[in-house]
Amino acid sequence: MHAVVGQQPADIMRLAAKRGRVVVTNIHPADEIDVRLSMNDLIQLEKRIVGAIFGSVNSRRDIPALIQAYQDGTLDLEGMITREYPLDEVNQGYHDLRAATNIRGVLRMS
């Protein structure tokens, strides 16, 4: 699995192996509707490009289960945090997110 930031779909498709899948997980501006892809990648190499939002969860089922797992101590959310920001560093948090230098930052309100 690779995280690719700021690349065009055609470039990303080259990273996928034959019969591989590229999953687009970020949200693009509404006016960004055109992409260039290699038809050879799609047809002869059987590659796929799909979109996913929020991990494709069923929120009514999965979020209560995740909360319960956290409360039971079987889901370590704190271990997933890569950096914490105090409220007065909110702009730095967004900067780090855009620069892909921080993946799971948490903004502390206190």
ChimeraX commands (.cxc) that place a marker at each C-alpha (Angstrom):
marker #1 position 0.00,0.00,0.00 radius 0.5
marker #1 position 1.30,3.46,-0.91 radius 0.5
marker #1 position 0.07,6.92,0.02 radius 0.5
marker #1 position 0.43,9.27,-2.92 radius 0.5
marker #1 position -0.14,12.99,-2.55 radius 0.5
marker #1 position -0.66,15.46,-5.39 radius 0.5
marker #1 position -0.33,12.99,-8.27 radius 0.5
marker #1 position -2.55,12.53,-11.31 radius 0.5
marker #1 position -4.59,9.30,-11.60 radius 0.5
marker #1 position -2.63,8.14,-14.67 radius 0.5
marker #1 position 0.62,8.37,-12.68 radius 0.5
marker #1 position -0.90,6.55,-9.73 radius 0.5
marker #1 position -2.26,3.74,-11.92 radius 0.5
marker #1 position 1.31,2.98,-13.03 radius 0.5
marker #1 position 2.11,2.04,-9.41 radius 0.5
marker #1 position -0.56,-0.66,-9.32 radius 0.5
marker #1 position 0.35,-4.20,-10.33 radius 0.5
marker #1 position -1.60,-6.19,-12.91 radius 0.5
marker #1 position -5.13,-6.67,-11.52 radius 0.5
marker #1 position -4.26,-4.09,-8.87 radius 0.5
marker #1 position -6.59,-1.52,-7.41 radius 0.5
marker #1 position -6.14,2.20,-6.76 radius 0.5
marker #1 position -8.39,3.62,-4.05 radius 0.5
marker #1 position -9.02,7.37,-4.07 radius 0.5
marker #1 position -9.76,8.47,-0.51 radius 0.5
marker #1 position -9.56,12.24,-0.50 radius 0.5
marker #1 position -12.14,14.78,-1.52 radius 0.5
marker #1 position -11.40,16.92,-4.56 radius 0.5
marker #1 position -12.85,20.32,-5.49 radius 0.5
marker #1 position -16.28,20.05,-7.12 radius 0.5
marker #1 position -14.97,21.48,-10.40 radius 0.5
marker #1 position -12.26,18.78,-10.69 radius 0.5
marker #1 position -14.19,16.34,-12.86 radius 0.5
marker #1 position -11.78,15.33,-15.62 radius 0.5
marker #1 position -9.06,12.71,-15.23 radius 0.5
marker #1 position -6.70,11.08,-17.72 radius 0.5
marker #1 position -6.24,7.32,-17.51 radius 0.5
marker #1 position -4.56,4.68,-19.61 radius 0.5
marker #1 position -7.18,2.43,-21.19 radius 0.5
marker #1 position -4.42,-0.21,-21.43 radius 0.5
marker #1 position -4.17,-0.19,-17.62 radius 0.5
marker #1 position -7.92,-0.66,-17.26 radius 0.5
marker #1 position -8.50,-3.28,-19.95 radius 0.5
marker #1 position -5.36,-5.29,-20.68 radius 0.5
marker #1 position -3.87,-5.09,-17.19 radius 0.5
marker #1 position -7.27,-5.34,-15.45 radius 0.5
marker #1 position -6.50,-2.53,-13.02 radius 0.5
marker #1 position -9.29,-0.84,-11.09 radius 0.5
marker #1 position -9.76,2.65,-9.69 radius 0.5
marker #1 position -12.39,3.10,-6.99 radius 0.5
marker #1 position -13.42,5.77,-4.55 radius 0.5
marker #1 position -13.93,5.39,-0.81 radius 0.5
marker #1 position -15.11,7.77,1.87 radius 0.5
marker #1 position -14.74,7.17,5.59 radius 0.5
marker #1 position -13.39,3.68,4.92 radius 0.5
marker #1 position -16.72,2.60,3.40 radius 0.5
marker #1 position -18.15,2.00,6.85 radius 0.5
marker #1 position -21.77,1.44,7.76 radius 0.5
marker #1 position -21.88,4.25,10.33 radius 0.5
marker #1 position -25.04,3.05,12.13 radius 0.5
marker #1 position -23.45,-0.33,12.77 radius 0.5
marker #1 position -19.71,0.33,12.86 radius 0.5
marker #1 position -19.39,3.52,14.93 radius 0.5
marker #1 position -21.20,2.10,17.99 radius 0.5
marker #1 position -19.03,-1.05,17.69 radius 0.5
marker #1 position -15.86,1.07,17.51 radius 0.5
marker #1 position -16.94,3.11,20.54 radius 0.5
marker #1 position -17.59,-0.09,22.47 radius 0.5
marker #1 position -14.19,-1.50,21.46 radius 0.5
marker #1 position -12.51,1.70,22.65 radius 0.5
marker #1 position -14.39,1.60,25.96 radius 0.5
marker #1 position -13.47,-2.09,26.39 radius 0.5
marker #1 position -9.80,-1.27,25.80 radius 0.5
marker #1 position -9.52,-3.38,22.64 radius 0.5
marker #1 position -9.12,-0.38,20.32 radius 0.5
marker #1 position -6.09,1.83,21.00 radius 0.5
marker #1 position -7.06,5.21,19.56 radius 0.5
marker #1 position -4.29,7.08,21.37 radius 0.5
marker #1 position -1.69,4.92,19.62 radius 0.5
marker #1 position -3.05,6.06,16.25 radius 0.5
marker #1 position -2.45,9.76,16.96 radius 0.5
marker #1 position 0.67,11.01,15.20 radius 0.5
marker #1 position 0.66,14.50,16.74 radius 0.5
marker #1 position -1.41,16.65,19.08 radius 0.5
marker #1 position -1.97,20.37,18.54 radius 0.5
marker #1 position -3.21,22.91,21.08 radius 0.5
marker #1 position -6.05,25.10,19.83 radius 0.5
marker #1 position -3.74,28.02,19.10 radius 0.5
marker #1 position -1.79,25.80,16.63 radius 0.5
marker #1 position -4.81,24.86,14.50 radius 0.5
marker #1 position -3.29,26.51,11.41 radius 0.5
marker #1 position -0.09,24.50,11.83 radius 0.5
marker #1 position -2.18,21.34,12.07 radius 0.5
marker #1 position -3.88,22.07,8.76 radius 0.5
marker #1 position -0.54,22.98,7.19 radius 0.5
marker #1 position 0.97,19.67,8.32 radius 0.5
marker #1 position -2.05,17.76,7.02 radius 0.5
marker #1 position -1.82,19.40,3.58 radius 0.5
marker #1 position 1.95,18.81,3.49 radius 0.5
marker #1 position 1.41,15.14,4.40 radius 0.5
marker #1 position 3.80,15.46,7.35 radius 0.5
marker #1 position 1.09,14.45,9.81 radius 0.5
marker #1 position -1.54,11.81,9.17 radius 0.5
marker #1 position -3.65,11.68,12.34 radius 0.5
marker #1 position -3.37,14.96,14.16 radius 0.5
marker #1 position -5.68,15.78,17.05 radius 0.5
marker #1 position -6.68,19.30,18.06 radius 0.5
marker #1 position -6.88,19.64,21.85 radius 0.5
marker #1 position -9.47,22.20,22.91 radius 0.5
marker #1 position -8.15,22.64,26.46 radius 0.5
marker link #1:1,2 radius 0.2
marker link #1:2,3 radius 0.2
marker link #1:3,4 radius 0.2
marker link #1:4,5 radius 0.2
marker link #1:5,6 radius 0.2
marker link #1:6,7 radius 0.2
marker link #1:7,8 radius 0.2
marker link #1:8,9 radius 0.2
marker link #1:9,10 radius 0.2
marker link #1:10,11 radius 0.2
marker link #1:11,12 radius 0.2
marker link #1:12,13 radius 0.2
marker link #1:13,14 radius 0.2
marker link #1:14,15 radius 0.2
marker link #1:15,16 radius 0.2
marker link #1:16,17 radius 0.2
marker link #1:17,18 radius 0.2
marker link #1:18,19 radius 0.2
marker link #1:19,20 radius 0.2
marker link #1:20,21 radius 0.2
marker link #1:21,22 radius 0.2
marker link #1:22,23 radius 0.2
marker link #1:23,24 radius 0.2
marker link #1:24,25 radius 0.2
marker link #1:25,26 radius 0.2
marker link #1:26,27 radius 0.2
marker link #1:27,28 radius 0.2
marker link #1:28,29 radius 0.2
marker link #1:29,30 radius 0.2
marker link #1:30,31 radius 0.2
marker link #1:31,32 radius 0.2
marker link #1:32,33 radius 0.2
marker link #1:33,34 radius 0.2
marker link #1:34,35 radius 0.2
marker link #1:35,36 radius 0.2
marker link #1:36,37 radius 0.2
marker link #1:37,38 radius 0.2
marker link #1:38,39 radius 0.2
marker link #1:39,40 radius 0.2
marker link #1:40,41 radius 0.2
marker link #1:41,42 radius 0.2
marker link #1:42,43 radius 0.2
marker link #1:43,44 radius 0.2
marker link #1:44,45 radius 0.2
marker link #1:45,46 radius 0.2
marker link #1:46,47 radius 0.2
marker link #1:47,48 radius 0.2
marker link #1:48,49 radius 0.2
marker link #1:49,50 radius 0.2
marker link #1:50,51 radius 0.2
marker link #1:51,52 radius 0.2
marker link #1:52,53 radius 0.2
marker link #1:53,54 radius 0.2
marker link #1:54,55 radius 0.2
marker link #1:55,56 radius 0.2
marker link #1:56,57 radius 0.2
marker link #1:57,58 radius 0.2
marker link #1:58,59 radius 0.2
marker link #1:59,60 radius 0.2
marker link #1:60,61 radius 0.2
marker link #1:61,62 radius 0.2
marker link #1:62,63 radius 0.2
marker link #1:63,64 radius 0.2
marker link #1:64,65 radius 0.2
marker link #1:65,66 radius 0.2
marker link #1:66,67 radius 0.2
marker link #1:67,68 radius 0.2
marker link #1:68,69 radius 0.2
marker link #1:69,70 radius 0.2
marker link #1:70,71 radius 0.2
marker link #1:71,72 radius 0.2
marker link #1:72,73 radius 0.2
marker link #1:73,74 radius 0.2
marker link #1:74,75 radius 0.2
marker link #1:75,76 radius 0.2
marker link #1:76,77 radius 0.2
marker link #1:77,78 radius 0.2
marker link #1:78,79 radius 0.2
marker link #1:79,80 radius 0.2
marker link #1:80,81 radius 0.2
marker link #1:81,82 radius 0.2
marker link #1:82,83 radius 0.2
marker link #1:83,84 radius 0.2
marker link #1:84,85 radius 0.2
marker link #1:85,86 radius 0.2
marker link #1:86,87 radius 0.2
marker link #1:87,88 radius 0.2
marker link #1:88,89 radius 0.2
marker link #1:89,90 radius 0.2
marker link #1:90,91 radius 0.2
marker link #1:91,92 radius 0.2
marker link #1:92,93 radius 0.2
marker link #1:93,94 radius 0.2
marker link #1:94,95 radius 0.2
marker link #1:95,96 radius 0.2
marker link #1:96,97 radius 0.2
marker link #1:97,98 radius 0.2
marker link #1:98,99 radius 0.2
marker link #1:99,100 radius 0.2
marker link #1:100,101 radius 0.2
marker link #1:101,102 radius 0.2
marker link #1:102,103 radius 0.2
marker link #1:103,104 radius 0.2
marker link #1:104,105 radius 0.2
marker link #1:105,106 radius 0.2
marker link #1:106,107 radius 0.2
marker link #1:107,108 radius 0.2
marker link #1:108,109 radius 0.2
marker link #1:109,110 radius 0.2
view
